Amino acid sequence: MHARGRDDTDLRGSESYQLLVWQAPAAPDIVYARADRLGYRLRGEADPARPERPEIAYRWLSNSTLGMAATVTVVSGAGVGAVLRAFGADPARPESMRAIGEDLVRRQSIDPWVAVLDVGEAVIAVEYNGWEGSTAPVLTEASAGGRVASMFWNVEAETRLSFAEHGAVLLSVEPFAAIDAPPPVAPAVDDLDFADHRRDKRLMGLLAVQRFTGHGISADDVARIEAADVGFRIVPALPALRPRRPQPGDPLDTVAEALAEIPNHSCGTWPGGSPRRQPTTEGSAKTRTSSPASPPAP
């Protein structure tokens, strides 16, 4: 019999067993591995003292609405309006999170949107099934007045951990092993082993975000965001809308090239007067493959 996850009683679906039965002569029990505390107690042995992993504070994530796919971005040194504009959202155009989700499902779309929460010393931006907070244009603009860090993950086990300060991206990687981090980032990731398959990359990434910015996200923060039911649609920087160069014969090639050359002063404004985003050639483009998902009903 093989068992795992028996110590994680607060996480749904974490406990699993594999039982193999075959014919054999009677023999004493053989213990091949001793890995969980419950096993020691069931065998009447002393429960070994083991230090808690530092990311344990984020165990709630697996049972939350963010568990499958999300990006959490924490910004210090900027207000809510500045953060929304950095994401390409208009602070003057709030919508119901529920209504946005229902619209995306109806259109079978995964157009980006973001919800934000002002926690005093920082602003938390949450994208359900999105990743604009992991791109260079957002990180650069949002960090103009301080620090920004974000953690992205999705249902395909893709991840990206990013850090920026004073308008410069310091590091943006998919964490698989030890991270060769620059000095400002190193203290945030030094004891986090992303190569250990027994540790959850999402939790370690969120812990690194907290360490770098001085503020993390909690289950209560997520509950407050969902209770407020306020989201903002995002207009990404132009290259993120077209992740490849136009191909010969593409009917939109001349239009795309023309838009890419529009100067900043010609970008116009949102209805209400707030500036639209300047097209930029910076940032990473990802292929949106996840299914559209609605946020939970408030």
Secondary structure, DSSP 8 states (H G I E B T S, - for coil): -EEE-TT-TTSTT--EEE------------------HHHHHHTT---------GGGGGGGGGGSTTSSSEEEEEESS--HHHHHHHHTB-TT--B-HHHHHHHHHHHT----EEEEEE-SS-EEEEEET--GGGSHHHHHHHTTTSEEEEEEE-TTS-EEEEEEETTEEEEEE--SS-----TTTHHHHTT--TT-TTS-HHHHHHHHHHHHHS----HHHHHHHHHHT-BEEB---HHHH--S---TT-TTHHHHHHHHT--GGGS-B-TTS-B-----S-S------S--------
